[in-house]
Amino acid sequence: MRRFDFEKMSSFKSVLLLLVGGLLLNIIPAKIAIALGLPLFLDCTGTVLTAMLGGYLPAIIVGFALNAINGIADPVSTYYGVLSILIAIFATLFFHKKFFKSALRIFVVIFSFAIIGGGLGSIFTYFLFGFNFGEGISAPIAIAFHDVMNFSLFKSQFLADIVIDIFDKTIIVVLAVFIFHFVPQTYKDRLNKIFLRKTDSGRGFGGSMVSNSLLRKAVIMMTITEVLLGALASVIGFFLYREKSVNSFIEVANGAAKAATVAIDAEKIDEYIARGYELEEYNHTKWVLERIRESFPQTKYLYVYKIMADGCIVVFDVDIDGVPGEPPGKKIDFDPSFRQHLPKLLVGEEIDPIISNDQYGWLLTVYKPIYNAAGKAVAYIGADIAMESIKNDEAIFFIKLLSLFFGLSILIMCVVIELVKRRVVAPLNSMSQAVFRIATNTMLASELDENMDLGKINNAVKKLIALDIRNHDEIGKLYEDVSTMSRDTYNFMWKSQEQGKRIQRMQEVIIMEFAEMVEARDKSTGDHIKKTAEYVEAIARELQAEGKFKGVLTDAYVNKLKRAAPLHDVGKIAVSDLILNKNGKLTDEEFAIMKNHTTEGGKILQKIVDEAKGAFDADYLTESIEMAKYHHEKWNGSGYPERLKGEEIPLSARIMAVADVFDALIAERIYKKGFSYEKAMAIITEGAGKHFDPEIVEAFTHISRRLYDERTVIDSDASHENVSEKKQG
């Protein structure tokens, strides 16, 4: 007989087989246990097995589907769906952590399932129905705990349910593990591929772990959203239900009070008070009132009072559970909750229902006036409903609401997460790994000689193209662009092996020339980039000589700073000439635009780094990005663009801030004369701890005079040369 080939099954058939098989494994053992009268449930074998084979989503579907099917005949079963979902989640987690491969760990699995199914299930039952030892398969054990151990009703039932569930879940886990062992490996592999169970979404470039993966972010955001929505929906539902319950009980109390008005002869109120039980008619009327109260079972108290200024006179007070009511003619003081309504009651007006918590308990009270033939209110009928009954109904409703909401929301969340994993995370992860392979092989190839072998790059590009991602969205467009870029990059490298080193140098020169071209647009800055580069190097060397920032200010790092410094104002290319060369103070709007040169510079340089990474040696661009973006941040956090403070500001930007401001102060601009050395240094030193890093300012004060004098000499020589050229002209 030929074996079935699971490898050739379509994905749809594979998933359908898993879901149907899991559901049948939930139903059939449970039906067998019922038929044999076994004190077991055996209703989640399929859920556990599906979790082991397919993961969270199919297991949750199988678990919740069983409760939904059972809910057709018994709606209460639906409320326990959240327990099946929790078992599905924990089964997947335990399988992922390899708990099913150790006898000791399997006991943890069984006990956890018992806590969920027996413990939480017992609590659900208690809140929904209370406990009744006469029902349920755990009743004999619960009775034993109660009678022998003298445990409370709740504790007895809770422990009994857990004991039963330990036996139940032991059989379920053993059965699921046994069946899993005989499932063909080809089918397991196919399900792993379908549900991406071997795709590690937490790994990024080169297989290194991503500390905050996209899938983890999606799970966290959706969990927070579901919890907030659940809390909001529960609160809204709770208050709406309370309002409906109160209105419903008000109708009941109104019905009881109206029925009582028909039974009472308003013309004989005073006679009832005076003679009471002596009158046969009084006794008959009280009997009628007792029947009315029984007809409205939610009504706890039913009575008739004559309202006086100093209290209530009892006319009728229906007996409650064999406890006689107050005798006619007895005066009762007003409860505090009713005193505010006394003016209306004395003139016979109707009052709104009252919720009070006084000497007679927490009650909802409805008062209805009894009018005589002359239209005068001679007494009031009072109907009280105990608010505890509303509270109990609210608790039951709240438990039902939470179980249904979170059961369905977890199911929906898992579906969405599966879609995110399949349509977003998996494609991005595959692309990142493919791009990493291309980048790594490109970097290795660039280190070879002119006869370098590009075969590995070509293979990596082919693997990227073989991913064949067909998302019709931004990810699909990204894949298309990345594939095109990778293919074009390979083709370019293949055609340009002989020109590689010259291109590297050309790119670096272009970047530097670009910086000088941008600086030249600002007619006020002159040779600002050259001067600031010299100052940055001098400051860094002085800090290094003084032993500050050890481990950071190496010779290599100082060289990077010197090379990076000219690029600090590259973002000015995004600023209009009208603003850049304005002869006067900038307006607030113009200054806001001018400030953008920091972020624009960072973006420009970051783009260069991103697009040219590995193409040439320009590791100093990291420092240039920091300088361009953060050289206007201030030590006290009042700078821009991100209001960084203290050591949050990169060291390169803190050094550039001092160099940049010093040069701006002493240099002549079209809108100002250059400041004297003393005035410039006064501003620099005053800014220590506010604008500038105090340690950098201190080091700068040791070399600032020399730098200023050198600048003065150079400027003077340049001025003489200009004059000489004019005379010759």
C-alpha positions in Angstrom: 0.0 0.0 0.0 1.4 3.3 -1.1 2.0 5.8 1.7 0.3 9.2 1.6 2.6 12.0 0.3 2.1 14.9 2.7 4.8 16.9 0.8 2.5 17.2 -2.2 -0.5 18.4 -0.2 -1.6 21.9 -0.8 -1.2 24.4 2.0 -5.0 24.7 2.3 -5.5 21.0 2.6 -2.7 20.7 5.2 -4.2 23.4 7.4 -7.8 22.0 6.9 -6.6 18.6 8.0 -4.9 20.1 11.0 -8.0 22.0 12.1 -10.5 19.3 11.5 -8.3 16.6 13.0 -7.7 18.8 16.1 -11.4 19.5 16.5 -12.3 15.8 16.2 -9.7 15.0 18.8 -11.4 17.5 21.1 -14.9 16.1 20.5 -14.4 12.3 20.3 -12.5 11.6 23.5 -14.9 13.9 25.4 -17.9 12.0 24.0 -16.3 8.7 25.0 -15.7 9.9 28.5 -19.3 10.9 28.8 -20.6 7.6 27.4 -18.4 5.6 29.8 -19.3 7.7 32.7 -15.7 8.6 33.4 -15.0 11.5 35.8 -12.9 13.2 33.1 -13.4 15.9 30.4 -10.8 15.0 27.7 -11.9 17.9 25.7 -8.7 19.6 24.7 -6.5 16.8 23.3 -6.8 18.3 19.9 -6.0 21.8 21.1 -2.7 20.6 22.7 -1.7 18.5 19.6 -2.6 21.4 17.2 -0.4 23.7 19.3 2.5 21.3 19.0 2.1 21.0 15.2 1.0 24.4 14.1 1.4 27.0 16.9 -0.8 29.6 18.5 -3.3 30.4 15.7 -4.6 27.0 14.7 -4.6 25.8 18.4 -6.7 28.8 19.4 -9.1 28.3 16.5 -9.5 24.6 17.4 -9.9 25.3 21.1 -12.4 28.2 20.7 -14.3 26.3 18.0 -15.1 23.5 20.4 -16.7 25.9 22.9 -18.6 27.7 20.0 -20.0 24.3 18.9 -21.0 23.3 22.4 -22.5 26.8 22.9 -25.1 26.0 20.3 -26.8 23.5 22.6 -25.5 25.1 25.9 -24.7 28.9 25.6 -22.9 28.8 28.9 -20.1 26.8 27.2 -19.1 29.8 25.2 -18.1 31.7 28.3 -15.4 29.0 29.0 -13.8 29.6 25.5 -11.2 31.9 27.1 -9.9 28.9 29.1 -9.4 26.9 25.9 -7.6 29.8 24.4 -5.3 30.0 27.4 -4.5 26.3 27.2 -3.7 26.7 23.5 -1.3 29.6 24.2 0.5 27.8 27.0 0.7 24.6 25.0 2.4 26.4 22.2 4.7 28.2 24.6 5.6 25.0 26.4 6.3 23.2 23.2 8.5 26.0 21.9 10.5 25.9 25.2 10.8 22.0 24.8 8.8 21.2 27.9 7.3 18.2 26.3 10.7 16.5 26.0 11.3 16.1 29.7 9.3 14.0 32.2 9.8 16.6 35.0 8.8 19.5 32.7 5.8 17.6 31.5 4.5 17.7 35.1 4.8 21.5 34.9 2.8 21.4 31.7 0.1 19.2 33.3 -0.1 21.3 36.5 -0.4 24.5 34.5 -3.2 23.1 32.4 -4.9 22.0 35.6 -4.7 25.4 37.1 -6.2 26.9 34.0 -8.9 24.3 33.4 -9.7 23.4 37.0 -8.7 26.5 39.0 -9.8 29.3 36.6 -12.7 27.1 35.5 -13.8 26.7 39.1 -13.7 30.4 39.7 -15.7 31.0 36.5 -18.3 28.6 37.7 -18.5 30.2 41.1 -19.1 33.6 39.8 -21.5 32.5 37.1 -23.6 30.0 39.1 -22.3 29.5 42.6 -21.4 26.0 43.8 -23.8 23.1 44.2 -22.3 19.9 45.5 -25.1 17.9 43.9 -23.7 18.6 40.4 -20.5 18.1 38.5 -18.1 15.2 38.2 -15.9 16.7 41.0 -18.8 16.8 43.5 -17.8 13.6 45.5 -14.3 15.0 46.0 -15.6 18.4 46.9 -18.0 16.9 49.5 -15.1 14.9 51.0 -13.0 18.1 51.3 -15.9 19.9 52.9 -17.0 17.2 55.3 -13.6 15.6 56.3 -11.2 18.6 56.0 -13.8 21.2 57.1 -12.9 23.4 54.1 -15.2 26.2 53.0 -17.6 25.6 50.1 -15.5 27.6 47.7 -12.2 26.0 48.7 -13.6 22.5 48.6 -14.9 22.9 45.1 -11.8 24.7 43.9 -9.4 22.0 45.1 -11.7 19.2 43.8 -11.8 20.8 40.4 -7.9 21.0 40.3 -7.5 17.4 41.4 -9.9 16.1 38.7 -8.2 18.3 36.2 -4.7 17.0 37.0 -5.9 13.5 36.1 -7.7 14.8 33.1 -4.8 16.9 31.7 -2.3 14.0 32.4 -4.3 11.8 30.0 -4.6 14.6 27.5 -0.9 15.5 27.5 0.2 11.8 27.3 -2.3 11.2 24.4 -1.2 14.3 22.5 2.5 13.5 22.9 1.8 9.9 21.8 -0.1 11.0 18.6 2.5 13.7 17.9 5.2 11.0 17.9 3.5 9.1 15.0 2.7 12.2 12.9 4.9 11.9 9.7 7.9 14.2 9.7 7.0 15.4 6.2 3.7 16.7 7.5 5.3 18.4 10.5 7.9 20.1 8.2 5.1 21.3 5.9 3.2 22.8 8.8 6.3 24.4 10.1 6.8 26.0 6.7 3.2 27.1 6.4 3.1 28.7 9.9 6.7 30.0 9.6 7.6 28.3 12.8 11.3 28.1 11.8 11.5 31.7 10.9 13.1 33.7 13.7 11.6 37.2 13.4 13.9 38.4 16.1 17.0 37.9 14.0 18.4 40.7 11.9 21.4 41.2 9.7 23.8 38.3 9.8 21.6 36.4 12.2 22.3 38.7 15.1 19.4 39.2 17.5 17.3 42.3 17.0 16.7 43.7 20.5 13.3 45.1 19.6 11.9 43.1 16.7 9.0 44.3 14.6 6.9 41.3 15.6 7.6 41.9 19.3 6.5 45.5 18.8 3.3 44.4 17.0 2.5 42.0 19.8 3.1 44.6 22.5 1.1 47.3 20.8 -1.8 44.9 20.1 -1.7 43.5 23.6 -1.8 47.1 25.1 -4.6 48.0 22.6 -6.7 44.9 23.5 -6.3 45.4 27.2 -7.3 49.1 26.9 -10.2 48.3 24.7 -11.2 45.4 27.0 -11.1 47.7 30.0 -13.0 50.4 28.2 -15.6 48.0 26.9 -16.0 46.4 30.3 -16.5 49.7 32.1 -19.0 51.0 29.5 -20.8 47.6 29.5 -20.8 47.5 33.2 -22.4 50.9 33.6 -24.9 50.3 30.8 -25.9 47.0 32.4 -26.2 48.7 35.8 -28.4 51.4 34.3 -30.5 48.8 32.5 -30.8 46.7 35.7 -31.7 49.6 37.9 -34.4 50.7 35.3 -35.7 47.2 35.1 -36.0 46.9 38.9 -37.6 50.3 39.0 -40.3 49.0 36.7 -40.7 46.0 39.0 -41.1 48.2 42.1 -43.5 50.5 40.2 -45.5 47.5 39.2 -45.7 46.2 42.8 -46.6 49.7 44.1 -49.3 50.3 41.5 -50.8 46.9 42.1 -50.9 47.7 45.8 -52.7 51.0 45.3 -55.7 49.1 43.8 -55.9 46.8 46.8 -56.0 49.6 49.4 -59.1 51.7 50.3 -57.7 55.2 50.6 -60.8 56.4 52.5 -60.0 54.1 55.5 -56.3 54.9 56.0 -56.9 56.6 59.3 -59.2 53.7 60.4 -56.5 51.2 59.5 -54.0 53.0 61.6 -56.3 53.3 64.6 -57.8 49.8 64.6 -55.5 47.7 62.5 -55.8 43.9 63.0 -59.2 44.4 64.6 -60.7 45.0 61.2 -61.3 42.0 59.0 -60.9 44.2 56.0 -57.4 45.2 57.2 -56.3 41.6 57.5 -57.6 40.8 54.1 -55.9 43.8 52.6 -52.6 42.8 54.2 -53.0 39.3 52.8 -53.6 40.8 49.3 -50.4 42.9 49.7 -48.5 39.7 50.6 -49.7 38.0 47.5 -48.6 41.1 45.5 -45.1 41.0 46.9 -44.9 37.3 46.1 -45.9 38.1 42.5 -43.0 40.5 42.3 -40.2 38.3 43.7 -37.5 40.9 43.4 -39.4 43.1 45.8 -38.0 42.7 49.3 -40.2 45.1 51.3 -43.7 46.3 50.6 -45.4 48.7 53.0 -47.8 51.6 53.3 -46.8 54.7 55.3 -48.7 57.9 56.2 -46.1 60.7 56.0 -46.0 63.1 58.9 -43.6 66.0 59.6 -42.0 64.1 62.5 -41.9 60.6 61.0 -43.8 57.9 59.1 -46.9 56.2 60.6 -47.2 52.5 59.6 -50.4 51.6 57.9 -49.3 48.2 56.4 -46.0 46.4 56.6 -45.9 43.1 54.8 -44.3 40.2 56.7 -41.0 38.9 55.2 -40.0 35.2 55.4 -42.1 34.7 58.5 -40.8 37.8 60.2 -43.8 40.1 61.2 -43.8 43.6 59.8 -44.2 46.6 62.0 -47.7 47.0 63.5 -50.1 49.6 62.3 -49.9 53.0 64.0 -46.2 52.7 64.9 -44.1 55.8 64.1 -40.8 55.3 62.3 -38.1 58.0 61.9 -37.1 59.0 58.4 -33.9 57.5 57.0 -31.4 60.3 56.2 -31.7 59.5 52.5 -35.4 60.5 52.5 -35.2 63.7 54.5 -34.5 65.8 51.5 -37.7 64.6 49.9 -39.9 65.4 52.9 -41.3 68.6 51.6 -42.7 66.8 48.5 -44.0 63.9 50.5 -45.9 66.1 53.0 -47.8 67.7 50.1 -48.5 64.4 48.4 -46.2 64.8 45.3 -44.5 62.0 43.6 -40.7 61.5 44.0 -38.1 59.8 41.9 -36.8 56.4 42.9 -34.2 56.5 45.7 -31.2 54.3 46.2 -30.2 54.3 49.9 -27.9 52.4 52.2 -29.4 53.0 55.7 -30.7 51.0 58.6 -32.6 48.6 56.4 -29.7 47.9 54.0 -28.8 48.8 50.4 -32.2 49.4 48.8 -33.9 50.8 45.7 -37.1 52.4 46.9 -40.2 53.5 44.9 -42.9 55.6 46.6 -46.4 55.9 45.1 -49.0 58.2 46.6 -52.5 56.9 47.5 -55.1 59.4 46.7 -58.6 59.6 48.3 -61.8 60.5 46.5 -61.0 64.2 47.0 -57.7 63.8 45.2 -55.6 64.2 48.3 -52.6 62.0 49.0 -53.4 60.2 52.3 -50.5 57.7 52.3 -47.6 56.3 50.3 -47.0 52.8 49.1 -43.3 51.9 49.3 -41.7 49.0 47.4 -38.0 48.2 48.2 -35.7 46.0 46.1 -32.4 44.9 47.5 -29.5 46.2 45.5 -27.4 43.1 46.3 -29.4 41.3 43.6 -28.3 43.9 41.1 -24.8 43.6 42.3 -24.8 39.8 41.8 -26.3 40.2 38.4 -23.6 42.7 37.5 -20.8 40.4 38.7 -22.2 37.6 36.5 -22.5 39.9 33.5 -19.0 41.3 34.0 -17.5 37.8 34.1 -19.4 36.8 30.9 -18.4 40.0 29.2 -14.7 39.6 30.1 -14.6 36.0 29.0 -16.3 36.6 25.7 -14.4 39.8 24.9 -10.9 38.5 25.7 -11.6 35.1 24.2 -12.6 36.7 20.9 -10.0 39.5 21.1 -7.2 37.0 21.6 -8.4 35.0 18.7 -8.5 38.1 16.5 -5.1 39.3 17.8 -3.5 36.0 16.9 -5.0 36.2 13.4 -3.6 39.7 13.0 -0.2 38.8 14.4 0.0 35.8 12.0 -0.8 38.2 9.1 1.9 40.6 10.3 4.4 37.8 10.7 3.6 36.4 7.3 3.0 39.6 5.2 5.5 42.0 7.0 8.0 40.4 9.3 8.9 37.3 7.3 9.5 39.2 4.0 11.5 41.9 5.7 13.5 39.3 7.6 14.2 37.4 4.4 15.2 40.6 2.6 17.5 41.7 5.5 19.3 38.4 5.5 19.7 38.4 1.7 20.9 42.0 1.7 23.3 41.2 4.5 24.8 38.4 2.5 25.2 40.7 -0.5 26.7 43.4 1.6 29.1 41.0 3.4 30.3 39.5 0.2 30.6 42.9 -1.4 32.8 44.0 1.4 35.0 40.9 1.2 35.3 41.3 -2.6 36.3 44.9 -2.3 39.3 43.9 -0.2 40.6 41.6 -3.0 42.8 42.7 -5.9 41.7 43.6 -9.4 41.1 39.9 -10.2 38.5 39.6 -7.4 35.9 36.8 -7.7 32.3 38.2 -7.7 30.7 34.8 -7.7 29.6 34.9 -4.1 27.9 38.3 -4.7 26.2 36.9 -7.7 24.9 33.9 -5.7 23.6 36.3 -2.9 21.8 38.4 -5.5 20.2 35.3 -7.0 19.0 34.2 -3.6 17.5 37.6 -3.0 15.6 37.5 -6.3 14.6 33.9 -5.6 12.6 35.1 -2.6 9.9 36.2 -5.1 8.0 38.4 -2.6 4.8 39.4 -4.2 3.2 41.7 -1.7 1.1 44.4 -3.4 2.1 47.0 -0.9 5.1 49.0 0.3 7.0 45.9 1.2 6.5 44.5 -2.3 7.8 47.8 -3.7 10.7 47.7 -1.3 11.6 44.2 -2.4 11.4 45.2 -6.0 13.6 48.2 -5.5 16.1 46.3 -3.3 16.3 43.5 -5.9 16.8 46.0 -8.7 19.4 47.9 -6.7 21.3 44.7 -5.8 21.3 43.4 -9.4 22.4 46.8 -10.7 25.1 47.0 -8.0 26.5 43.6 -9.0 26.4 44.5 -12.7 28.2 47.8 -11.9 30.9 46.0 -9.9 31.3 43.4 -12.6 31.8 46.2 -15.2 33.9 48.4 -13.0 36.5 46.3 -11.3 39.4 48.2 -12.9 38.0 51.6 -11.8 37.1 50.7 -8.2 39.8 52.4 -6.3 39.6 55.6 -8.4 35.9 55.7 -7.8 36.3 55.4 -4.1 38.7 58.4 -4.0 36.5 60.4 -6.4 33.5 59.9 -4.1 35.3 61.1 -1.1 36.7 64.2 -2.9 33.2 65.0 -4.2 31.8 64.9 -0.7 34.5 67.3 0.5 34.1 69.6 -2.5 30.4 69.5 -1.9 31.0 70.7 1.7 33.1 73.6 0.4 30.6 74.5 -2.3 27.8 74.6 0.3 29.9 76.8 2.6 30.7 79.1 -0.3 27.0 80.0 -0.6 27.2 81.7 2.8 29.1 84.9 1.9 29.5 85.7 5.6 31.5 82.7 6.7 34.6 82.9 4.5 37.0 80.1 5.4 34.8 79.0 8.3 35.0 75.3 7.6 38.8 75.2 7.5 39.1 77.2 10.7 36.6 75.1 12.6 38.4 72.0 11.4 41.7 73.3 12.8 40.0 74.3 16.1 38.3 71.0 16.5 41.6 69.2 16.0 43.4 71.5 18.4 40.7 71.1 21.1 40.7 67.3 20.7 44.5 67.2 20.9 44.5 69.3 24.1 41.8 67.1 25.7 43.9 64.1 24.8 47.0 65.6 26.3 45.2 66.4 29.5 44.0 62.8 29.8 40.3 63.6 29.4 37.8 61.2 27.7 40.3 58.4 27.8 39.4 55.4 25.6 37.6 57.7 23.2 40.1 60.4 22.2 42.5 58.1 20.4 44.7 59.3 17.5 42.4 57.6 15.0 39.3 59.3 16.5 41.0 62.8 16.5 41.8 62.3 12.8 38.2 61.4 12.2 37.1 64.6 13.9 39.4 66.7 11.7 38.1 65.1 8.5 34.5 65.2 9.7 34.5 68.9 10.8 34.3 70.5 7.4 30.9 68.8 6.8 29.2 70.2 9.9 27.3 72.9 8.0 26.5 70.8 4.9 22.8 71.1 5.7 22.8 74.8 4.7 22.3 73.6 1.2 18.6 73.3 2.1 18.4 77.0 3.3 17.5 79.7 0.9 20.2 82.2 -0.2 17.8 85.0 0.9 18.0 83.7 4.5 21.5 82.5 4.4 23.0 85.9 3.3 20.5 88.2 4.9 22.1 91.4 6.0 20.3 91.8 9.4 18.6 89.8 12.1 16.5 86.8 11.1 12.8 86.8 11.8 11.4 83.9 14.0 10.2 82.2 10.9 13.5 82.6 9.1 15.4 81.4 12.1 13.2 78.3 12.3 14.1 77.5 8.7 17.8 78.2 9.4 17.7 75.7 12.4 16.7 73.0 10.0 20.2 72.9 8.5 21.2 70.6 11.4 18.6 67.9 10.7 19.0 68.3 6.9 22.8 68.0 7.2 22.3 64.8 9.3 19.9 63.4 6.7 22.3 64.2 3.8 25.3 62.6 5.4 23.3 59.6 6.6 22.0 59.1 3.1 25.6 59.2 1.9 26.6 56.6 4.5 23.7 54.4 3.8 24.1 54.4 0.0 27.9 54.3 -0.1 28.5 51.9 2.8 31.3 49.5 1.8 32.0 51.4 -1.4 34.8 53.5 0.1 36.5 54.1 3.4 34.6 57.0 5.0 34.1 55.9 8.5 34.7 59.5 9.7 31.2 60.2 8.3 29.7 58.9 11.5 31.3 61.8 13.4 30.3 64.2 10.6 26.7 63.1 11.0 26.9 63.8 14.7 28.5 67.2 14.2 26.1 68.2 11.5 23.0 67.2 13.5 24.0 68.1 17.0 26.5 71.0 16.9 23.8 73.4 18.0 22.7 71.3 21.0 23.5 72.9 24.4 24.8 71.3 27.6 21.7 72.4 29.6 19.3 70.9 27.0 18.1 74.2 25.5 19.6 73.7 22.1 18.2 72.2 18.9 17.1 70.1 17.1 16.4 67.4 19.8 17.2 69.4 23.0 19.8 66.9 24.1 21.7 67.7 27.3 24.9 66.8 28.9 26.6 63.7 27.7 23.6 62.8 25.6 25.2 65.1 23.1 28.0 63.2 21.2 31.5 64.2 22.1 32.2 65.2 18.5 29.3 67.7 18.5 30.3 69.1 21.9 33.8 69.9 20.6 32.4 71.4 17.4 30.0 73.6 19.4 33.0 75.4 21.0 35.0 75.6 17.8 31.9 76.8 15.8 30.9 79.5 18.3 34.5 80.8 18.8 35.1 81.2 15.1 31.7 82.8 14.6 32.5 85.3 17.4 36.0 86.4 16.3 35.3 86.3 12.5 34.0 89.3 10.6 30.6 88.9 9.1 28.6 91.1 6.7 26.4 92.0 9.6 29.0 92.5 12.3 32.6 93.1 13.2 34.7 90.4 14.7 34.8 90.3 18.5 38.0 90.8 20.4 39.6 87.8 22.0 38.6 88.9 25.5 35.0 89.4 24.6 34.8 86.1 22.7 36.4 84.1 25.5 34.1 85.8 28.0 31.1 84.5 26.1 32.7 81.0 25.8 33.5 80.7 29.5 30.2 82.1 30.6 28.5 79.4 28.5 30.4 76.6 30.3 27.8 74.3 31.9 25.1 76.1 30.0 25.9 76.1 26.3 29.1 74.1 26.4 30.7 71.0 28.1 32.7 72.5 31.0 35.6 70.2 30.5 35.9 71.1 26.8 35.8 74.9 27.7 38.5 74.4 30.3 40.8 72.7 27.8 40.0 75.3 25.2 41.0 78.1 27.5 44.5 76.7 27.5 44.9 77.0 23.7 42.5 79.7 22.7 45.0 82.6 22.8 47.4 80.7 20.5 44.5 79.9 18.1 43.3 83.5 18.1 46.8 84.9 17.4 47.4 82.4 14.6 44.0 83.4 13.1 44.9 87.1 13.4 48.2 86.6 11.6 46.7 84.6 8.8 43.9 87.1 8.3 46.3 90.0 8.3 48.5 88.3 5.6 45.4 87.6 3.5 44.3 91.3 3.8 47.8 92.5 2.6 47.6 90.1 -0.3 44.2 91.4 -1.3 45.4 95.1 -1.1 48.5 94.2 -3.2 46.4 92.5 -5.8 44.1 95.6 -6.1 47.1 98.0 -6.5 48.5 95.8 -9.3 45.2 95.8 -10.9 
